[in-house]
């Protein structure tokens, strides 16, 4: 088999090959470099890098015909680019099907620098505010959402209920929502998942605002909400901080030990030219951003209520949408608002949880000491060893049974008067940021190794290219006249002079060697001028003189030559030994002839 030419090597490891390797490495790095997870400390959100996080969000419910959001990968990629250009850093999704795959959509938003806030309720699994219950079916459905989205670092958190409490009569549903928060936090911790914040989103009912905030914050950390969202629509058009009542909201959220933000906002009065979004200066500016952690604008897709930022040409909300005036107006406002906040390391709050509210006629009907109807995590198989990405869930219902209505046969499982329960064990896993750091470090090492390999291959390619310049069929490498720092000074192996040369095997340099049998001087030669050979004694003296070594100047010790050069030396030595044997035979033949006869 012939040796591979430098052209073959260049095809693999030339500029194109190196470019392909770089593209692959860049893709790997992009896949690893995910958004840092969001954590809660006191009344603020922080990234795992220690930066305070303010929400600039949009309600994202693109399709008006179904509940399976985050399913259309290509559409998510289109929308994510537009939402990023809007200036948003979060979307809120009202409902998901946790049995389906959301990888492509979640990656699209992650790549765009956008977090996701996921509601755990769906039209099939939610709270009945007039006849509330917390059932195993509902618990298992919520657990599936936790299972399905815990692997995404760009999930900011989960919402256990949205606008369940609307008036005094529906305040009886509050303990069931809080039981869901407690059980899902216990399940999250028992499964050793990342501590995704779990909270509640409340309707803006002015007389219920403070009682709800207090209720979902009171109690120990295992049962209290991790955050509180408020759906607020009181700033309409070109209102003001005081006219809209935002000054009262600012006063009422003072001193809480959990983050509070506007989980829906954006009043629409139908003015020509779209909503002006002048409230954003107050929400994200100095008037409120020391207590409020941002807001989420309602909504992305245009519906009959005309709250959309964009409109699609079909009910499936596919294709490239048309940007409406609201999109342009909001983008302009957000472009000027980039609150920096405080570094987590410098934030050391001295905040305490609120007392649970007492019942109050006409306002709040839940007693201060009423327990939670928690179910715990009985029936779930939790890990006992190191954290695994594979989660097995078992219980009294199968997966298909969990897809039935929330009003299952096990509806009544506990009463609000029972004491709250929670179980689980602290997470003992390496943080996602640490894992990303380890992976990046490993990739750097791999890149250095690849760089070394590419350097060696390029050197090999250069040597092979030199050999490709020889005549076809030649196995003999010709030394060049150029300088070579490794293999010694200039030399010519077969220079066109009277002194043919060879490679000296002991040094790798050129050693001049007399070859009188090829000389064309005016001396007696067996074939020169038609003369007969001289006497054997005379010939022996000439041959001895011919093979007498030529004194050489001392040279410096050269480094050990490469195996390739050593192989070429062997070829030269074998060739010269063959020639020497041939000449010796010729000499013996001539000496055996009658050399005494003269013409």
Secondary structure as the mmCIF struct_conf table of DSSP 4:
data_model
#
loop_
_struct_conf.conf_type_id
_struct_conf.id
_struct_conf.beg_label_comp_id
_struct_conf.beg_label_asym_id
_struct_conf.beg_label_seq_id
_struct_conf.end_label_comp_id
_struct_conf.end_label_asym_id
_struct_conf.end_label_seq_id
HELX_LH_PP_P HELX_LH_PP_P1 UNK A 2 UNK A 5
HELX_RH_AL_P HELX_RH_AL_P1 UNK A 6 UNK A 13
BEND BEND1 UNK A 14 UNK A 14
HELX_RH_AL_P HELX_RH_AL_P2 UNK A 15 UNK A 32
HELX_LH_PP_P HELX_LH_PP_P2 UNK A 34 UNK A 37
STRN STRN1 UNK A 38 UNK A 41
TURN_TY1_P TURN_TY1_P1 UNK A 42 UNK A 43
STRN STRN2 UNK A 44 UNK A 47
TURN_TY1_P TURN_TY1_P2 UNK A 48 UNK A 49
BEND BEND2 UNK A 50 UNK A 50
STRN STRN3 UNK A 52 UNK A 52
STRN STRN4 UNK A 55 UNK A 59
BEND BEND3 UNK A 64 UNK A 65
BEND BEND4 UNK A 67 UNK A 67
BEND BEND5 UNK A 70 UNK A 70
HELX_RH_AL_P HELX_RH_AL_P3 UNK A 73 UNK A 86
TURN_TY1_P TURN_TY1_P3 UNK A 87 UNK A 87
STRN STRN5 UNK A 90 UNK A 93
BEND BEND6 UNK A 94 UNK A 94
TURN_TY1_P TURN_TY1_P4 UNK A 98 UNK A 99
BEND BEND7 UNK A 100 UNK A 100
HELX_RH_AL_P HELX_RH_AL_P4 UNK A 103 UNK A 111
TURN_TY1_P TURN_TY1_P5 UNK A 112 UNK A 113
STRN STRN6 UNK A 115 UNK A 119
BEND BEND8 UNK A 123 UNK A 125
TURN_TY1_P TURN_TY1_P6 UNK A 129 UNK A 130
BEND BEND9 UNK A 131 UNK A 131
HELX_RH_AL_P HELX_RH_AL_P5 UNK A 136 UNK A 149
TURN_TY1_P TURN_TY1_P7 UNK A 150 UNK A 151
TURN_TY1_P TURN_TY1_P8 UNK A 153 UNK A 154
STRN STRN7 UNK A 155 UNK A 162
BEND BEND10 UNK A 163 UNK A 163
BEND BEND11 UNK A 167 UNK A 167
TURN_TY1_P TURN_TY1_P9 UNK A 168 UNK A 168
HELX_RH_3T_P HELX_RH_3T_P1 UNK A 169 UNK A 173
HELX_RH_AL_P HELX_RH_AL_P6 UNK A 174 UNK A 190
TURN_TY1_P TURN_TY1_P10 UNK A 191 UNK A 192
STRN STRN8 UNK A 197 UNK A 203
HELX_RH_3T_P HELX_RH_3T_P2 UNK A 206 UNK A 208
HELX_RH_AL_P HELX_RH_AL_P7 UNK A 209 UNK A 217
BEND BEND12 UNK A 219 UNK A 219
TURN_TY1_P TURN_TY1_P11 UNK A 221 UNK A 223
BEND BEND13 UNK A 224 UNK A 224
BEND BEND14 UNK A 226 UNK A 226
STRN STRN9 UNK A 227 UNK A 232
BEND BEND15 UNK A 237 UNK A 238
TURN_TY1_P TURN_TY1_P12 UNK A 241 UNK A 245
HELX_RH_AL_P HELX_RH_AL_P8 UNK A 246 UNK A 252
TURN_TY1_P TURN_TY1_P13 UNK A 253 UNK A 255
BEND BEND16 UNK A 257 UNK A 258
STRN STRN10 UNK A 259 UNK A 265
TURN_TY1_P TURN_TY1_P14 UNK A 272 UNK A 273
TURN_TY1_P TURN_TY1_P15 UNK A 278 UNK A 278
HELX_RH_AL_P HELX_RH_AL_P9 UNK A 279 UNK A 284
BEND BEND17 UNK A 285 UNK A 285
TURN_TY1_P TURN_TY1_P16 UNK A 286 UNK A 291
STRN STRN11 UNK A 292 UNK A 297
BEND BEND18 UNK A 298 UNK A 298
BEND BEND19 UNK A 300 UNK A 300
STRN STRN12 UNK A 301 UNK A 301
TURN_TY1_P TURN_TY1_P17 UNK A 304 UNK A 305
BEND BEND20 UNK A 309 UNK A 309
STRN STRN13 UNK A 310 UNK A 311
BEND BEND21 UNK A 313 UNK A 314
TURN_TY1_P TURN_TY1_P18 UNK A 315 UNK A 316
BEND BEND22 UNK A 319 UNK A 319
HELX_LH_PP_P HELX_LH_PP_P3 UNK A 320 UNK A 321
STRN STRN14 UNK A 322 UNK A 323
HELX_RH_AL_P HELX_RH_AL_P10 UNK A 325 UNK A 334
TURN_TY1_P TURN_TY1_P19 UNK A 335 UNK A 336
HELX_RH_3T_P HELX_RH_3T_P3 UNK A 344 UNK A 346
HELX_LH_PP_P HELX_LH_PP_P4 UNK A 353 UNK A 359
STRN STRN15 UNK A 360 UNK A 360
TURN_TY1_P TURN_TY1_P20 UNK A 361 UNK A 363
STRN STRN16 UNK A 364 UNK A 364
BEND BEND23 UNK A 366 UNK A 366
TURN_TY1_P TURN_TY1_P21 UNK A 368 UNK A 369
TURN_TY1_P TURN_TY1_P22 UNK A 376 UNK A 379
BEND BEND24 UNK A 385 UNK A 386
BEND BEND25 UNK A 389 UNK A 389
BEND BEND26 UNK A 396 UNK A 397
HELX_RH_AL_P HELX_RH_AL_P11 UNK A 399 UNK A 402
TURN_TY1_P TURN_TY1_P23 UNK A 403 UNK A 403
BEND BEND27 UNK A 404 UNK A 404
BEND BEND28 UNK A 406 UNK A 407
TURN_TY1_P TURN_TY1_P24 UNK A 409 UNK A 410
TURN_TY1_P TURN_TY1_P25 UNK A 416 UNK A 417
BEND BEND29 UNK A 418 UNK A 418
HELX_LH_PP_P HELX_LH_PP_P5 UNK A 419 UNK A 420
BEND BEND30 UNK A 429 UNK A 429
HELX_RH_AL_P HELX_RH_AL_P12 UNK A 432 UNK A 468
TURN_TY1_P TURN_TY1_P26 UNK A 469 UNK A 469
BEND BEND31 UNK A 470 UNK A 470
HELX_LH_PP_P HELX_LH_PP_P6 UNK A 471 UNK A 471
TURN_TY1_P TURN_TY1_P27 UNK A 472 UNK A 473
HELX_LH_PP_P HELX_LH_PP_P7 UNK A 477 UNK A 480
BEND BEND32 UNK A 481 UNK A 482
STRN STRN17 UNK A 484 UNK A 484
TURN_TY1_P TURN_TY1_P28 UNK A 485 UNK A 487
STRN STRN18 UNK A 488 UNK A 488
BEND BEND33 UNK A 489 UNK A 489
TURN_TY1_P TURN_TY1_P29 UNK A 493 UNK A 494
BEND BEND34 UNK A 496 UNK A 499
STRN STRN19 UNK A 501 UNK A 503
TURN_TY1_P TURN_TY1_P30 UNK A 505 UNK A 507
BEND BEND35 UNK A 508 UNK A 509
STRN STRN20 UNK A 510 UNK A 512
HELX_RH_3T_P HELX_RH_3T_P4 UNK A 516 UNK A 518
BEND BEND36 UNK A 522 UNK A 523
TURN_TY1_P TURN_TY1_P31 UNK A 526 UNK A 527
BEND BEND37 UNK A 528 UNK A 528
TURN_TY1_P TURN_TY1_P32 UNK A 529 UNK A 530
HELX_LH_PP_P HELX_LH_PP_P8 UNK A 531 UNK A 533
HELX_RH_AL_P HELX_RH_AL_P13 UNK A 536 UNK A 546
TURN_TY1_P TURN_TY1_P33 UNK A 547 UNK A 547
BEND BEND38 UNK A 548 UNK A 548
HELX_LH_PP_P HELX_LH_PP_P9 UNK A 549 UNK A 551
HELX_LH_PP_P HELX_LH_PP_P10 UNK A 556 UNK A 562
HELX_RH_AL_P HELX_RH_AL_P14 UNK A 563 UNK A 592
BEND BEND39 UNK A 593 UNK A 593
TURN_TY1_P TURN_TY1_P34 UNK A 595 UNK A 596
#
